[in-house]
Structures are given as structure tokens and as C-alpha cells.
Amino acid sequence: MRASLVLAVLCALSIADGASSGPSAPTSRFLLAYVTDGQTRLAQSRDGVRWSAARGFTRAAGTAPSTIRRGRTLYVVDGLAIVPEGLSGELRRLRIGGASLTELPREQFLAQIATPQDLQRASAVSGSIALDASGLLTVLYALRFEPETNACPVAGEACVKVRTATEEPGSDGALFTGDPRNRAVVGFAPGDDVRDPAAFATARGHLVVLSGPGACLRMLTASDLHGPYRAARGLPGGCIDDELPAVTPSGAYRPFLKEHWLYAVAGGSVVRAAARTLTKQLPARRFRPIGLPGARAVTSARFAVNTP
């Protein structure tokens, strides 16, 4: 089980949550979509530490939801899968009006890829949604290839190719066009895995986090979400943590505090750490479970900043 540290400065900046006993309206600064008992739930927080259920969000079956806010719309995507046309998954759009959420009809989004032949060779896909510097939604995904496909740089290794697909303007998150070239390629032993890429903006570009191989929580940097990704400097093997697996990592950079916040899943709980720099390894004691409404054996969690 991870241990952690919640920095004292956060307490000084905390604002008391308006909801005391029941779910509260989705007006707090931060959101967390998580899966417990096979259902996606949405929690909100004013300080990133204390959480309450967001009223107006309907629970539904989920596996690995990713959420982001743009303007007055909250986007939730889940179930990314390979289909003949590209990559597809469920798209939920919730309009934010005052203290209420109004959900539009659900639909399937489609992300085309620049090399359609890879749809026949890839054995798995995982990914999430992000927002690029121009305000367009971006599907960040990792396609896995087995050694026998000869698609990986090193013979006998499996690999994932990290890529992006950019929202077609006017589609409101329903259609994405595949961007050319790989953002990064990570090789590993066939019995291992690299999965669940997530990205968030920082003071200088983006940070991209992946789980694996092994217990590595891998950190990449990018000046442009659609450009090349490189291993963060100062991290042995590119791993910010190599003591315990961290599932579905995500986070945010808080400019006022000059801190990076990281959220992951370990031991069935959502764990959190805060760090000024991510150029050196984080000890396991910097992570600590956070309390979430109705959370039992959490299998997935993704963090989002709730600002227009």
C-alpha cells in the first residue's frame, strides 16, 4: 500500500466544501471520474484533497473513463477500442449551466488513424482525452504490437506506439483525424505491458504519463501535444516511481503553487502526490489514498481541472 504526503500549504489554500452530507453541485475547481463496482462516478473537490459526489452526473457502466472540460461542456470518453474504421468509444457530453449538469444524448466517437493498416496488426489499445494548445480535443492513445508483427524497433520485443488524433472542428468531440507519425515508441518484453497514457499541460508544454513496463510510472515531456515526446530528464529509465504499479495516472500543474499533482490507482484506492519538480523520482511515501464517495476497489480514475 502506498503512503503519501499531503503538503501543508494545500490546507492553507483550502476552501470549505459547500456540501456537508449529500452530493453537491459541480461547481468546484477539480473533478475526478472513477470506476468502482464497475460503474463510473464523478467526484468534485475545491482543494484536490477532499472530495464529494457531483450532483447531476448519472452513474453508468464504465471501464476507464477520461474527462475534460472545455468551455461550458464536460466531456467523458470511455471504452476505447479498435474498430474497422479506426478507434471508437463512448462519448458523454454534459452542459454546465450554473450549478447544474445537463447530459446530451450519448454517442460513439470515432478517431481515425493515419496508418489504417495498423488496425489489423495492433493487439490492444488504451488512451485518454486531452486538450491541445489551440483548444481542440485530442485522443492520446497507445497501440500495442506483438513481436511477430515485426512492427517494433527491436526483434523479439513487444512495443506500444503512442499517437494522437485531433478533433475535427465542429464535431463537438464526435470525430477525430489521426495525426501522422508516432509521438513515442516504448519497447518491452512480450509478457509485460505499457498502457493508459494521460497528458496534462504545464508551464512548458505537456507532461505525458504511462504505466509500465513493470512497476514503472513513466514520464515523458512534449513542447507540443502533437509533436515528439521525450523521456523526462533526470529520471532513471524515465520512471518517476518504480516501487509499486500505478494504474491510470493523471494529473495537473497548479501554476499558483508551482506544483504538479498526480493521481493514480494502487491497491484499489486512488492515491495522490504533489511535487514541485518531476525531474527526480518520487518516493512512495509521497502518495496517499484519498477518500471518494462510495469508492470500493477502484479500478480506474482520471483527474480534470473544472475551469472553462
PEKA-V386505 format. One record per pair of residues at least 24 apart in sequence whose C-alpha atoms are under 7 Angstrom apart, sorted by the first residue. I is the first residue (numbers start at 1). GAP is how many residues later the second one is. Records with the same first field share a line. If there is no record, write none. Layout:
I=GAP / GAP
This chain:
1=266
2=282 / 283 / 285 / 286
3=281 / 282 / 283 / 284 / 285
4=269 / 280 / 281 / 282 / 283 / 284
5=268 / 280 / 281 / 282 / 283
6=267
10=37
14=32 / 33
15=31 / 32
17=29
23=29 / 30 / 31 / 32
24=28 / 29 / 30 / 31
25=29 / 30 / 74 / 75
26=28 / 29 / 73 / 74
27=72
28=278
29=276 / 277 / 278
30=274 / 275 / 276
31=272 / 273 / 274 / 275
32=269 / 270 / 271 / 272
33=32 / 33 / 34 / 268 / 269 / 270
34=31 / 266 / 267 / 268
35=27 / 28 / 263 / 264 / 265 / 266
36=259 / 260 / 261 / 262 / 263
37=259
38=24 / 25
49=241
51=240 / 241
52=240 / 241
53=240
56=44 / 45
57=44
63=237
64=236
65=237
66=62 / 63 / 236
67=62 / 235 / 237
68=62 / 236
69=237 / 238 / 239
70=238
71=237
72=24 / 236
80=46 / 47
81=44
82=37 / 43
85=27
86=24 / 25 / 26 / 27 / 33
87=24 / 25
109=64 / 65 / 66
110=64 / 65 / 66
111=54 / 64 / 65 / 66 / 67
112=64 / 65 / 66
113=52 / 64 / 65 / 66
114=64 / 65 / 66
121=24 / 28
126=69 / 70
127=69 / 70
128=69 / 70
130=69
132=93
136=30 / 31
137=29 / 30 / 36
138=26 / 27 / 28 / 29
139=25 / 26 / 27
140=24 / 25 / 57
141=56
142=53 / 55
146=44
157=30 / 31 / 32 / 33
158=29 / 30 / 31 / 32
159=26 / 27 / 28 / 29
160=25 / 26 / 27 / 34
161=24 / 25
164=62
183=44 / 45 / 46
184=44 / 45
188=25
196=52
198=51 / 52
199=51
200=51 / 52
201=51 / 52
202=51
209=40 / 41
210=39
211=35 / 36
215=27 / 28 / 29 / 30
216=25 / 26 / 29
217=24 / 25 / 29
232=47
233=46
234=45 / 46
235=44 / 45 / 46
240=40 / 41 / 42
241=40 / 41 / 42
243=41
248=52 / 53 / 54
250=52 / 53
251=52
263=40
264=37
265=34 / 35 / 36
268=29 / 30 / 31
269=28 / 29
270=28 / 31
